[in-house]
Amino acid sequence: MWFLYALTIAAGLANAIQPGQNATLSKSLGLPVTAALLTLLVSTAGLLAGGLALGKLEIPTGQQLGQVPWWAWLGGFLSILLILAQLYASPAIGAATFLGIIVTVGVLASLVFDHFGWIGFQVHPASFWRVAGAVLMVVGVGLVAIF
């Protein structure tokens, strides 16, 4: 389990670093959509190389493909949204405000997803303390954005 927490911490750090990298790529090229495509190509190449190196890359069967809910295919589109926000919004509003908004909105949405067990998550009721924590995050992001 410790590995999963370490992986999540590393992803959080990557989430703080990536907007600056992607925005710099966009600014350097002067081509935001091309920069977004290059970012996704680098991601694809990295996953391909890692999957091959670890022996974890397999082609799914038709049956496996048929069992996937329709909405599960849309995750790639959400990646595009995130990258475009990194390219356009993060340079304008700053790293701390950008990441604070991304994380806080993610927590608020996740509370709803957990509470109702939507999009494949187990049900975790939205207790008073979970909601209080989310409210504190909203207040915290507001302070970061204002000051």
N, C-alpha and C positions, 0 to 999 in steps of 0.2 A: 504494500500500500504506500510505503514511503516514496517509491519511485513515481507513483501517480501524482503525489503532491509536488515532488521535485519537477516533474514534467509540467505541471500546471504553473508553478512559479516561473519556470523558464519561458513558458508561453506568455505569461504576464509581462515579463521583461521584454520579450520580442514584440509584444503589443505596444509597448512604450517606444521602442526603437524604430519599428517598421514605418510609421507615418513619416518620420523625418527622412528616412532612406528613400521612400517612394516619392515624396514631394521633391526631394533633391534630384532624383532621376528625372522627374517630370520637368522641373525648372531647367535642368541642364540640357535636356533635349528640346524643350519648348513644344513638346507634343504630349499632352497629358494622356490621351487615350492610347497612344503608342506605348507610353511608359507603363500604363496599366496592363496592357497586353504582354509587354516584356516581363513584368512582375509575375504574371500568371504562368508564362512560359518557363521562367526560372523555377517557380514552385513545382511545375509539372516535371521538369527535368530532375529536380532534387528528389521528388517522390519516386520517379521511375528508377533513378540510380539506387536510392535506398532500398526500394522494394526488391530490385534485382539482387543487390548485394546481400540482403537478409533472407532471400528466398521466400519472400512474402507476397510476391506479385503473381496473381493468378487471374485468368479470364473467367468471369462468372458464367454459369450455365444459363440457358434460356429460362429454366425453372426458377433459378435464383433471381434473375432479372424481373420475372413476372411477379414475384412475391414482394417487390419493393412498392410501398405506397406512393401514389403519384406525387405527393408533396415532398417526399424525400429527395427527389431529383432536382429540386430547386435550390439546394444549398450553394451550388456554384454561382447562381445569380446573386445570392446574398454576398458572396465573396467579392463580386464585381462592385456592389454597392459600397462595401467597406473600403475597397481600394480607391474608388473614386472619391469617397469622403476624405481619405488620407491625402489624396492629391490636391483637392480643392479647399477643404475646410481646415485641416490641421495647420497649414502655414498661416492662415488668416487669424485663427483664434488661439493658437499656441498649443504646445504639446500637453500641458497639464489640463487645460480646459477641455481639449479634444478627448483625451483619454478618460478624464473624469466623466464626461457626458456619455461616452461609449460604454464605460463600465457601469455607470449608474442606471442608464436606460436598460442595459443588459440584465442587471439585477432585478429591476422593477418588472420587466417582462418575464424573467425567469421565475419570479414569485408566482405570477399568474400561471405559467406553464406547469410549475410544480404542483400548485394547489389543485389544478384540474386534471393533471396527468396528460397534458397535451403534447403533441409532437414526439411521442415515444418516451417521455419521462415518467418515472414512478410518481405516484401521488405523495406529496409532502405538503401537508396543510400550511397555509399562510398564518402562522401563529402571531400573536401580538408582538413578540420579540423580533421575529423576522421582518414584520412590517415596520417596526420601530427602527431597526437597522437600516432598512431601505430609506426611510424618511431622513435619518441622519446622513446618509450618503447624498441625498438631494441637497440638504443644507450645506454639506461639505463642498460639493461641486459649485454651489452658488457662491460660497466664500472664495474658492479658487478663481472663479470667473470674474468676480467683482474686484478682488485685490490681486 
